[in-house]
Amino acid sequence: MNRREAREIVFALIYEMDFHKDDDPNEVYQLAELCREFEGDDYIKEIYTGIPEKLDKIDMLINDNIVGWKQSRLSKTSLAIMRLCIYEMMYVESVPFNIAINEAVELAKKFDHDKAPAFINGVLNAIADKENLK
């Protein structure tokens, strides 16, 4: 499985995370692994289980950079995409910030509404600037 395919699986798991807030991420991951029939992938597991540990920081960054919006108004799809990208930019050294943002925009083009890619790109670039990730 290539990184883009793995990223799509992680995105779907992060999307589902909002519907399983009280569940143990490791248990959800194991169930997803069985139901989705994907082999254990270290990248998928690292990202999916790492995001809950950093979720407060990630969501704070999102909230601080969605000028004129509230997180509750964002689509669950946009939110999952941004959470994934921010985690990659900040905590996965093997993924350069520009690749993470580009992949987030591609996910938005594929899974979100027409205006989402530009919105997501703007928010993520603002975060990359403020966090000195560029």
Residue pairs with C-beta under 8 A, 6 or more apart in sequence:
1 38
1 39
1 41
3 43
4 103
4 106
6 41
6 43
6 44
7 84
7 103
7 107
8 107
9 32
9 36
9 38
9 41
9 44
10 43
10 44
10 47
10 48
10 84
11 80
11 81
11 84
11 107
11 111
13 28
13 29
13 32
13 44
13 48
14 47
14 48
14 51
14 80
14 83
14 84
15 76
15 77
15 80
16 28
16 32
17 25
17 28
17 48
17 51
17 52
17 80
18 76
18 79
18 80
20 28
25 48
25 49
25 51
25 52
26 49
29 44
29 45
29 48
29 49
33 39
33 40
38 44
46 92
47 84
47 87
47 88
47 92
50 87
50 91
51 58
51 83
51 84
51 87
54 87
54 90
54 91
55 83
58 82
58 83
58 86
58 87
58 90
59 71
59 83
61 86
61 127
61 130
61 131
62 71
62 74
62 79
62 82
62 83
62 86
62 123
62 127
63 70
63 71
64 130
65 123
65 126
65 127
65 130
66 74
66 123
71 79
74 82
75 112
75 113
75 116
77 108
77 111
77 112
77 116
78 108
78 112
78 116
78 119
78 120
81 104
81 107
81 108
81 111
81 112
81 116
81 120
82 104
82 120
82 123
82 124
84 104
84 107
85 100
85 101
85 103
85 104
85 120
85 124
86 124
86 127
88 95
88 100
88 103
89 95
89 97
89 100
89 101
89 124
89 127
89 128
89 131
89 133
90 131
90 133
92 100
97 128
97 133
97 134
98 134
100 124
101 121
101 124
101 125
101 128
104 120
104 121
104 124
105 117
105 120
105 121
108 116
108 117
108 120
109 117
112 120
127 133
128 134
